[in-house]
């Protein structure tokens, strides 16, 4: 088939590569514009644009798809189908109507659960035991279109968004190639409508979402750490300075949890030595790696020595 591919982050790269390997004619790759990255603010392409260019594909990176010039560029491709995987922008109705066989979306959840911008993170945050990939026929609503195929997988107890997202991306690429066979000819099938009554939505993640609320249960805070790895990275504040936290797990109960002992306030540092343990609304978490703002990440023991962390001090707030 002749295809226009829309995608931006690394999640979408396996789908692009699978289309090429399967012999489809990827007439155009549409990706987000490059953005300044790092201290030098060097303009850096999204993963999809970078990979497509390395493969010699034609790449289009418009700031918007709403103007007539962008629409004309897409129409010129005369695609049989559009394939969208984590592109990052909503496609207008007139864009969706361009390809003769419609538009497919590679979505990282078991729809209708976790419609929206952050399905991988949402499944971890919610403590879901399983998730998967849905190949959906796109329509004007937010991930409301009928579904061709779904592939399910269990979520590992310590799996974070990076590792889970990578697995789902590979699964989605395979499911996409299989689904393209169902669009026309003898194998053509009708996608199944979603049950809107079961829908759950997840918003776009912001940096502030990763701020630790120490009043929450320890298990929830650990899930948030997994969900926000690698981005934006869980953080708290200490002496009005941000500290990134990683390698969290629920701490085994120590002396502070003896029967009758006074319960420490959430955010109180309970241990500051080989590990850093912080009290939560329920239980406590141990932190393996910490990074003060503007400095490199350190193992807990090195951070405690270098930053002079003491038991009893309070973080967050």
Buried (B, 14 or more C-beta within 10 A) or exposed (E): BBBBBBBBBBBBBBBBBBBBEBEBEBBBBBBBEBEEEEEEEEEEBBBBBBBBBEEEBEBBBBEEBEEEEBBEBBBEBEBBBBBBBBBBBEBEEEBBEBBEBBBBBBBBBBBBBBBBBBBBBBBBBBEBEEBBBBBBBBBEEEBBBBBBBBBEBEBEEEBBBEBBBBBBBBBBBBBBBBBBBBBEEEEEEEBEEBEEEEBBBBEEBEEEBBBBBBEBBBBBBBBBBBBBBEEBBBBBBBEEEBBBBBBBBBBEEEEBBEEEEEEBEBBBBBBBEEBBBBBBBBBBBBBBBBBBEEBEBBBBEEBBEEBEBEBEBBBBE
